[in-house]
């Protein structure tokens, strides 16, 4: 199943639990928890993970460290701090709010780390009605780990992101092989996946779309409704990359942005967040 509606991937205590096995692939995974009134204990096992507050705040105890994540009111409010958990690590999470755990099957062991919000690179991509804001908290050039890549994207109501449509399913000099998860908040909006299989799904808070291969995009925010998605990507290459290949029918769209202003709803938010960061696809 490519589109996983809200609630259908729940496995207590997780409101969302996507494993490589349940997705039918090898690397990428995601958990989301609405923190209860008691601590959540778990082990990362074969996966490296991030602890990413979507709303609220939490405390992470792992690897002999206790990290306090101040979080944010909502995904539309601000960039958040986060924590990194390596493979074979026991962890305890306490606090209040909704917390995401992007993950990837990994083999190399890194230390438990804290990622401060003020160091998260933030950028604007596109222009006009393709303007969107991207928080590159775990992009390859922003944070070091083994397999995991994760970014989050804010798309104002009426705009398109993940556009032009692109893919990353063929290993080449210009393209990396990546499994990809889209996790949504806000909306409603729509997500398109096509090529080897076809999906056009209405999406909103708690929905997931899996992209094992093929072109994906656009992600469309309905007018009047801002859309957020968390991208989780992982693949077999030794060096992490987000290299992509545009659908050649629509690649020309990128050149059209030079003559269009950036949507001020995006640029206003970037001015109050982290350092700039070039490039990207989402």
N, C-alpha and C positions, 0 to 999 in steps of 0.2 A: 504494500500500500504506500503510495507516494504522499498523499495528504492524510495526516493523522489528526482528527479533530480533537478539540479540548476534552480532556477526561478519558480518552480511549487508550492512552499510554500510561495510565496511573498504576503504581504498584507501591502501596504504603511502605514507608512514609513519603514516597516521591509522588508529586502531582504529575510529573512527566519522568519516564525512564526509557530512554532510547539507548540500547546497547548495540555493539557491532552485530551480535547474533540476531537481535530482533529486527534490525534494519536490513539484514541480509548482505552485509559487507564485512570489512576487515578492521577498520581503524576508528572511525568517528563515533562519538557518543554524547549524550546529554542527560543530565538529571536536573529537575527543578523541585524545590521543596517550599511549601508554605510553613514556616517554622512554627512548631507547636509550642506548648508551655513547658516542654521538657527537652533536654539535650538530644541531638541527633548524632548517633555514633555510626561510623562506617569505615570501611577500608578501601583504599584506591585500587588495591590488587594490581592488575597488569596495566592500569590506566594512569596517565598523568592527568591532573585536573586543575581547573581554576575555580575559585569561590568568588562569585560575582553577584553582589546584591542588585536585584532588579528594583526592589523597593524595601525600605527599612534598613536595618543594620544588624551586624552579627559579630560574634567572637569566634575565632578559629583556634583550636588547640591541636597541634600536630608537630611531630619531630622535636619535641621538647620546647617548642615556642608557643606563645599565646599572642595572636594577632587580632587587633580590634579594627574592624572595617566599619567606618562611619556611614558608608552607603549613601542613599539618596531617597527623596520622597517618592519618585517614580522614574521610569526610564526616560521620560520626557523632561525631567527636571535638570539633570546635570550629569557629567561624567562621574564615575564612581571609582573608589579604590578597590583593590581585589587582592586575592592571595593565590599562590601557586602551591599545589600539593604534588609531590613526585609519586612514582610507582611504589607499591608495597609500603604504604603509609597509613597508619591508623589516625583518624581525625574525629574531633567532636565539635559540633556547631551549636551555638546557643544564640538566642536573640529574637528579633521580631521582624517579620517581613517575608518577601518572596526572594529566594536565592537560587541562582542558576549555577550549575556545575558542568561547563563544557569540558569534554574529555577526549583523549585519544590513546589507543593502544601504543605503548612505548617500550623501549628496552633500556635506554640510558637513564641513570639516576641523577637528578638535580636536587639542590637543597630546597627546603621550604622557604618561600620568599613572600615579601609584601610588595605590592605594586601601588604606589601612591597615585591618587587621581591627578595631581598636578603634573605628573610626568607622562600621562597618556597622550600620545599624539592625536590631534583632531584635525580633520580636513573637510573642505567642501569638495564634492565631486559634481560634475555636470554643470548645467546652467538652465535658466528658464524653468520650464516645468519638469526638467530632469535634475533639478537641484536637490541634493541631499547632504546630510552631515554624517561623517563616519568617524567613530571612535576606535582607533587602531590599537587597542590595549594589548593584544597578543598577536599583532602582525609580525612577520618574520624579521623585519628590521627594527622592531620596537621592543621585543621581549624574547629572551633566549630559553628554549626548551627543546624537547626531542622531536615530537611529531605534530603537536597541537598548533593550530592557527585559529584565532577567533577575533572577530570584530563585531561592532554593533552599529546599526544604521538607523537614522531618523529621517523619515520621509514626510514632509508636510502634506496636509490634505490636498488632493488634486494633483499631486506630483507622482512621477515614476522614478523608481530606482532600479538597481540591477539591470541597467539599460545603457547601451544596447545589449541585447541578450548575448551571452557568452557561454563557453564551456571550458572544462578542464578535465578531460578524460583520455587524452592521448599524450604519451611522453614524447617530447621533442624539445628543441632548443628554445622554443617560444611558448610552451604549454606544459603544465604540470598535471599529473593524475591526482585528483582529489575527490574524496567523498564529501558531501556538504549537507549540513542541516540548517534549515531556516526555522527559528523559533520566534513567534510573533506576540507582540502586545499592542494594545490600541486597536485601531481599525473600526469598522471593517475595511478590508482591502482585498486585492486579488493577487495570486501568484501563478505564474505561467512556467511550465516545464515542457519541453518538446524535443523532438529528434528521434531518440530510440523509443520513447514512450511519451504520452501526452497527458498533461494535467493542467486544468484551469480551475483553481479552487478559490472560493471565498474564504478569507482567513481573518481571524481576530484573536483577542487575547487567549493565550494558551494553546493555540494551534501550532502544528509542526508540519513542515514539508521536507521530504527527503529528496536529495538529488544524487543518485548513484552515478549518473552519466547523462549526456545530452545537454542541450542548450537550456539555460534557465534565465528568466526575465521576460518581461518586466515584473517588478513588484509594484503594484498600483495602489496608492492610497486614495480611497474614495473622497470626493470633495467634502470638506467639513470634518474629516476624520484623519488625524495624524496616525501614522503607522510606524511601528518600531519592529526591527527584527535583529536577532542575534544569529550571526553566521558562525557555525563550527565546521572547520575543515581539517582533514588529515589524509595523508596518502603514503605511498611506499617509498618515496624518494628519501635519500639520506639527508639532503639539504632542504629545509622548509622553503616553500615558494607558493605564491598565489598567481603564478603565470597562467594566462588564459588566452582563448581564441574567440574573437567576436564572430557572431553569425555574419558571414560576408554580405548578406543582403542588407544589413543594417549598420555596418561598421562606419559608414559615412556620417552617421549622426554625431559622432565625436567632433568632427570638424565644424559642425554647425554651432557648437557652443561658444566659439570665439566671438560671435556677433550678438550673443544674448546676455543680458544681465543675470546675475545670481539672485535667486529668490531671497529677499531680505529676511524671511523667516528662518532661513538656514544660517546666513552670515551673522545675524544678530546673536545666535546661540554660540557660534564658534568664537566670537570675540571675547566671550566670558569663560572659555574653557582652556584646554591644554595647548601645548606647542603644535605648530603645523607639521604636516607630514605629506609628502608628495605621492602620487600614483594611486593604483588600486582599481577595483572592478565593480564593487557592490553598488 
